[in-house]
Amino acid sequence: MSEGEKMDIQKVKDARNKGVVAFSRYCQEKKKYRDYLFCFFEGEDAKYYFPRIEKYSGYEYTKK
């Protein structure tokens, strides 16, 4: 394996926090959580979607 092909451990660790990883995990485990609401969006979309999610679901979002 050449120097350019070696895995950067920090990049691998950081990838665990990417949206695609969260969505993949959801797809694998969604049967366990049939009564839950899951919403996936990115970037500035939260400004648009959160008020609507709160309005129609009764769920109030609190940023942690």
N, CA, C and O of each residue as an XYZ file, in Angstrom:
256
protein
N       0.852     -1.173      0.000
C       0.000      0.000      0.000
C       0.897      1.234      0.000
O       1.814      1.351      0.812
N       0.618      2.149     -0.921
C       1.452      3.347     -1.004
C       1.075      4.332      0.104
O       0.050      4.180      0.769
N       1.912      5.327      0.282
C       1.674      6.334      1.321
C       0.329      7.025      1.110
O      -0.374      7.299      2.082
N      -0.047      7.312     -0.143
C      -1.303      7.990     -0.443
C      -2.521      7.117     -0.205
O      -3.627      7.628     -0.026
N      -2.330      5.793     -0.201
C      -3.446      4.868     -0.039
C      -3.702      4.483      1.418
O      -4.731      3.885      1.734
N      -2.784      4.820      2.288
C      -2.951      4.459      3.694
C      -4.161      5.174      4.287
O      -4.425      6.337      3.981
N      -4.884      4.466      5.130
C      -6.058      5.058      5.772
C      -5.623      6.037      6.848
O      -4.737      5.748      7.652
N      -6.246      7.171      6.848
C      -6.032      8.158      7.887
C      -7.047      7.856      8.987
O      -8.249      8.025      8.781
N      -6.582      7.415     10.136
C      -7.449      7.001     11.236
C      -8.399      8.127     11.645
O      -9.567      7.864     11.930
N      -7.930      9.356     11.679
C      -8.806     10.465     12.059
C      -9.933     10.640     11.052
O     -11.060     10.941     11.443
N      -9.656     10.459      9.769
C     -10.705     10.573      8.748
C     -11.764      9.489      8.946
O     -12.958      9.740      8.785
N     -11.323      8.300      9.291
C     -12.259      7.202      9.539
C     -13.126      7.522     10.752
O     -14.340      7.322     10.722
N     -12.504      8.018     11.818
C     -13.264      8.389     13.015
C     -14.256      9.504     12.713
O     -15.401      9.452     13.161
N     -13.829     10.508     11.959
C     -14.702     11.639     11.625
C     -15.877     11.205     10.755
O     -16.962     11.777     10.852
N     -15.674     10.214      9.920
C     -16.728      9.745      9.024
C     -17.904      9.165      9.789
O     -19.016      9.116      9.263
N     -17.680      8.724     11.024
C     -18.772      8.159     11.830
C     -19.849      9.185     12.112
O     -20.986      8.816     12.408
N     -19.521     10.460     12.027
C     -20.468     11.525     12.333
C     -21.144     12.116     11.097
O     -21.863     13.108     11.209
N     -20.931     11.539      9.947
C     -21.520     12.043      8.709
C     -22.980     11.621      8.618
O     -23.379     10.593      9.167
N     -23.764     12.421      7.924
C     -25.179     12.147      7.766
C     -25.480     10.811      7.127
O     -26.425     10.129      7.521
N     -24.687     10.435      6.149
C     -24.939      9.174      5.456
C     -24.798      7.987      6.411
O     -25.478      6.975      6.246
N     -23.933      8.106      7.392
C     -23.762      7.046      8.388
C     -25.005      6.964      9.273
O     -25.489      5.870      9.564
N     -25.514      8.104      9.695
C     -26.727      8.128     10.520
C     -27.905      7.553      9.751
O     -28.694      6.786     10.304
N     -28.031      7.917      8.481
C     -29.135      7.408      7.674
C     -29.006      5.898      7.445
O     -30.006      5.181      7.479
N     -27.803      5.420      7.215
C     -27.577      3.982      7.040
C     -27.935      3.224      8.307
O     -28.540      2.153      8.252
N     -27.562      3.779      9.436
C     -27.902      3.135     10.709
C     -29.411      3.105     10.915
O     -29.961      2.105     11.377
N     -30.072      4.197     10.573
C     -31.530      4.240     10.650
C     -32.146      3.136      9.787
O     -33.045      2.425     10.237
N     -31.669      2.993      8.563
C     -32.208      1.972      7.649
C     -32.047      0.569      8.225
O     -32.911     -0.285      8.028
N     -30.968      0.331      8.920
C     -30.714     -0.983      9.504
C     -31.565     -1.247     10.742
O     -31.893     -2.399     11.027
N     -31.925     -0.206     11.477
C     -32.584     -0.392     12.776
C     -34.021      0.139     12.839
O     -34.624      0.124     13.912
N     -34.578      0.604     11.732
C     -35.886      1.261     11.771
C     -37.017      0.365     12.252
O     -38.006      0.870     12.783
N     -36.907     -0.924     12.085
C     -37.966     -1.827     12.543
C     -38.114     -1.821     14.061
O     -39.189     -2.121     14.582
N     -37.054     -1.484     14.764
C     -37.085     -1.425     16.228
C     -37.875     -0.216     16.738
O     -38.331     -0.209     17.881
N     -38.034      0.797     15.898
C     -38.598      2.076     16.330
C     -39.799      2.477     15.475
O     -39.832      3.580     14.931
N     -40.766      1.602     15.357
C     -41.922      1.834     14.480
C     -42.756      3.044     14.897
O     -43.378      3.672     14.040
N     -42.789      3.385     16.162
C     -43.625      4.480     16.649
C     -42.869      5.797     16.805
O     -43.381      6.726     17.429
N     -41.692      5.893     16.264
C     -40.865      7.089     16.386
C     -40.940      7.921     15.106
O     -41.226      7.400     14.028
N     -40.683      9.199     15.241
C     -40.604     10.102     14.098
C     -39.129     10.376     13.808
O     -38.387     10.815     14.687
N     -38.719     10.119     12.587
C     -37.345     10.400     12.163
C     -37.393     11.390     11.021
O     -38.178     11.224     10.088
N     -36.570     12.412     11.081
C     -36.500     13.423     10.037
C     -35.042     13.609      9.645
O     -34.169     13.762     10.500
N     -34.796     13.593      8.360
C     -33.438     13.773      7.857
C     -33.428     14.928      6.868
O     -34.187     14.932      5.899
N     -32.577     15.894      7.113
C     -32.375     16.995      6.194
C     -31.001     17.569      6.464
O     -30.338     17.183      7.427
N     -30.572     18.490      5.619
C     -29.204     18.989      5.756
C     -29.144     20.502      5.640
O     -30.089     21.157      5.198
N     -28.025     21.023      6.042
C     -27.742     22.444      5.896
C     -28.767     23.341      6.554
O     -29.144     23.126      7.706
N     -29.213     24.337      5.829
C     -30.145     25.337      6.336
C     -31.593     24.866      6.314
O     -32.486     25.626      6.688
N     -31.847     23.637      5.886
C     -33.210     23.122      5.795
C     -33.920     23.086      7.145
O     -35.149     23.126      7.191
N     -33.178     23.011      8.230
C     -33.782     22.968      9.564
C     -34.666     24.185      9.808
O     -35.710     24.066     10.450
N     -34.274     25.333      9.315
C     -35.061     26.553      9.505
C     -36.451     26.406      8.891
O     -37.424     26.949      9.415
N     -36.545     25.689      7.806
C     -37.820     25.474      7.125
C     -38.617     24.341      7.766
O     -39.819     24.473      7.995
N     -37.951     23.238      8.052
C     -38.668     22.041      8.482
C     -39.051     22.003      9.956
O     -40.133     21.513     10.281
N     -38.221     22.493     10.848
C     -38.525     22.385     12.281
C     -39.864     23.017     12.658
O     -40.629     22.392     13.392
N     -40.182     24.211     12.197
C     -41.502     24.764     12.558
C     -42.657     23.877     12.068
O     -43.671     23.754     12.755
N     -42.516     23.276     10.918
C     -43.559     22.409     10.385
C     -43.646     21.082     11.147
O     -44.733     20.565     11.403
N     -42.493     20.554     11.495
C     -42.479     19.320     12.289
C     -43.165     19.566     13.625
O     -43.980     18.759     14.073
N     -42.832     20.675     14.251
C     -43.439     21.016     15.541
C     -44.945     21.228     15.395
O     -45.722     20.763     16.229
N     -45.354     21.921     14.348
C     -46.774     22.227     14.132
C     -47.605     20.961     13.937
O     -48.668     20.815     14.542
N     -47.128     20.048     13.097
C     -47.936     18.891     12.725
C     -47.736     17.666     13.611
O     -48.574     16.764     13.620
N     -46.647     17.628     14.346
C     -46.392     16.454     15.173
C     -46.634     16.716     16.659
O     -46.835     15.780     17.433
N     -46.615     17.974     17.050
C     -46.712     18.301     18.470
C     -45.378     18.143     19.185
O     -45.291     18.355     20.395
N     -44.345     17.773     18.447
C     -43.000     17.603     18.994
C     -42.285     18.934     18.997
O     -42.201     19.594     17.961
N     -41.767     19.341     20.145
C     -41.012     20.585     20.220
C     -39.525     20.258     20.235
O     -39.041     19.554     21.120
N     -38.819     20.771     19.259
C     -37.391     20.503     19.122
C     -36.592     21.346     20.107
O     -36.806     22.551     20.232
N     -35.677     20.697     20.796
C     -34.738     21.372     21.688
C     -33.341     20.978     21.273
O     -32.975     19.804     21.333
N     -32.561     21.950     20.852
C     -31.193     21.654     20.419
C     -30.346     21.279     21.610
O     -30.358     21.970     22.629
N     -29.602     20.179     21.491
C     -28.773     19.699     22.595
C     -27.352     20.114     22.409
O     -26.502     19.799     23.243
